[in-house]
Amino acid sequence: MTAETSIVSGLAGRYATALFELARDQKQIDAVLGGLEQLDAMISGSPDLARMIRSPVLARHEQEKAVAAVLAKAAITGLTANFVGITARNRRLFLLPAMIAQFRVLVSAHKGEVAAEVTAAKPLSAAQLTALRASLAKVVGRDVRLTAKVDPAILGGLVVRVGSRMVDSSLKTKLNNLRSAMKEVA
């Protein structure tokens, strides 16, 4: 096991590591990553798909058949499709989002990037994401692979995670801090 593959752990990490090593050996890292990101977006955007991959009620062959149909509809083929098929066959589809996240970590480490996640109350524009990526790159001194999420519950501002560090400048947190300060004064 290489140094870059030791940054992931658990069952999802082992699956991601196996896929990463295969993709690296076949020089298909970017193609596999693209397919996984497309699949991750589909899972995030479809409560039914998310429920299907987590469902212990569905039989193995039903999950395999359903995921094969989803992959075919999305035109996800090759190594990515084979990997997802194996996870279904092994009854590990419920770990697929974690496997995708672990795969991203491995790809970032391989490319010398730092993975960062930003959460905003509404979708950020391409220009905002580019500016944020550049600012983070200055701070960490390396390229940044940025993943953007939307959570309307934070009301405004941003929550940025880079590795184990987190900066929470969300309006929700600021209001909670203000509420706590007001309770102490009263």
Buried (B, 14 or more C-beta within 10 A) or exposed (E): EEEBBEBBEEEBBBBBBBBBBBBBEEEBBEBBBEBBBBBBEBBEEEEEBBEBBBBEEBEEEEBBEBBBEBBEEBEBEEBBBEBBBBBBBEBBBBBBBBBBBBBBBBBBBBEEBBBBBBBBBEEBEEEBBEEBBEEBBEBBEEBBBBBBEEEEEBEBBBBBBBEEEEBBEBEBBBEEEEEEEEEEEE
